[in-house]
Amino acid sequence: MTRQVLIFVEQVAGEIQPVAFELLGAGRMLADKLGASLAAILACDVAGQLPAVLIAHGADQVYVAEDPELATYRTLPFRRVLIDLISSMGEPPHIVLFGSTTTGRDLAPRIAAYFETGLTADCTELDIGPYEHTNAQDPSKVGLYPDCLYAIRPSFGESLKARILGPWKNPQMATVRPGVMLPLPFDSDRTGSVQSIPVTLQPDDLKLVVAETIRATGSQVELQRAEVIVSGGFGLGTPEGFALLYKLAGCFKNSAVGSSRKAVDAGWIAHAHQVGQTGKTVRPKLYIACGISGAIQHRVGMDKSATILAINKDAGAPIFKFAHHGIVGDLYQIVPELIRQLQMQPIHSTEADHAISHTL
Ligand SMILES: Cc1cc2nc3c(=O)[nH]c(=O)nc-3n(C[C@H](O)[C@H](O)[C@H](O)COP(=O)(O)OP(=O)(O)OC[C@H]3O[C@@H](n4cnc5c(N)ncnc54)[C@H](O)[C@@H]3O)c2cc1C
């Protein structure tokens, strides 16, 4: 049987979440290096066209568990589906990946514990490579492991990148930080197989009942989907400063307002806006950092943005070391001027970088 890399597909109300496409991108790379196939497990009430979408994004095989009880995520039913699937395979998957989301962080450890295997949380890079274990104190593990999952994640306050391995037992498991891995483009010519799997939920799995789902309204923070992010830091000086940033964000289509942790900790804006190590990882076309120093914990969440514009009154601020464009000065003078100039030209989100370069 060919080896498999398996990814867990998160869906909400029948909509595949972006992290699933990112996992398919990462999983495809790992599967190709291993000479393995890439499988996805989709648990939902009605699958419809979703398996085809997953194949078009890189999956070779989609396992579909359909049941009305799987409409909304709950720990125990989803745990059952995954355990049943993996147990039914002659050989367990070589690797299983989850998003490092609320759902993934809840589910992945339960699967790892059941199969008594390792799990590395919150990875920002994945790779395949060899490992030779020579520790004679642990003779049962001594040997060469040619195809280990290298689960790579920042450690010690982002000052180190740790490569974590657990090749003794498959599946080797990891959760992956959302917004970091690149999805593959949709390719309708890709082919793959879809396999329906039995759902055998037990009464104990269904003890928790979801009475109602209330979607957050008001501050809808779509940071990870935004093409332009205007982010504010402690340099704003007051919470009211964010009103100016919303105005700047309003000059672009598909934009959102982000923040540093220090602004969140000061109570100026909700945590959902926070970018960085303990916030969200974003990769917009344009990231405008206003009054943000560029600490490493902020940088790791945004430095893969296509274009970074930093506005800071301190020419020595670390953010200028990695920003593509920089303006040294008081944000309260610069941002209103940017808004004035941007309002003079009609802007489409895809032209955001050009518009900002033109304005500068
Ligand atoms: C374990 C851990 C996790 C962390 N996670 C995160 C995280 O996820 N995200 C995050 O952001 N941080 C995180 N931090 C905090 C991080 O270390 C920094 O403290 C934080 O990013 C600093 O925020 P800041 O840049 O807004 O504030 P500051 O460092 O205080 O910088 C403010 C900047 O504004 C500039 N400024 C002041 N006034 C103006 C003005 N009028 N116009 C223009 N510029 C002005 C200043 O020159 C300065 O550079 C974490 C820290 C730890 C230890």
The ligand as an ORCA input file, in Angstrom:
! r2SCAN-3c Opt
* xyz 0 1
  C       5.917     35.479     24.281
  C       5.626     36.793     23.597
  C       4.690     36.823     22.593
  C       4.411     38.011     21.915
  N       3.510     38.016     20.884
  C       3.313     39.150     20.190
  C       2.448     39.182     19.056
  O       1.810     38.195     18.697
  N       2.330     40.339     18.375
  C       2.989     41.481     18.728
  O       2.824     42.503     18.060
  N       3.803     41.495     19.804
  C       3.961     40.372     20.544
  N       4.764     40.403     21.649
  C       5.247     41.716     22.139
  C       6.445     42.241     21.389
  O       7.621     41.763     21.993
  C       6.476     43.788     21.429
  O       6.440     44.201     22.793
  C       5.317     44.455     20.716
  O       5.193     43.942     19.398
  C       5.584     45.947     20.639
  O       4.452     46.591     20.147
  P       4.588     47.977     19.415
  O       5.559     47.900     18.324
  O       3.206     48.431     19.123
  O       5.095     48.938     20.607
  P       6.501     49.593     20.867
  O       7.579     48.602     20.860
  O       6.330     50.441     22.073
  O       6.719     50.500     19.593
  C       5.975     51.643     19.313
  C       6.616     52.288     18.107
  O       5.840     53.400     17.717
  C       6.732     54.442     17.331
  N       5.980     55.712     17.511
  C       5.620     56.313     18.673
  N       4.877     57.405     18.405
  C       4.775     57.498     17.056
  C       4.144     58.413     16.173
  N       3.407     59.436     16.616
  N       4.268     58.205     14.843
  C       5.006     57.178     14.368
  N       5.618     56.271     15.145
  C       5.487     56.429     16.482
  C       7.921     54.300     18.232
  O       9.074     54.895     17.639
  C       8.037     52.797     18.371
  O       8.899     52.240     17.377
  C       5.058     39.223     22.318
  C       6.001     39.174     23.353
  C       6.270     37.984     23.985
  C       7.303     37.973     25.062
*
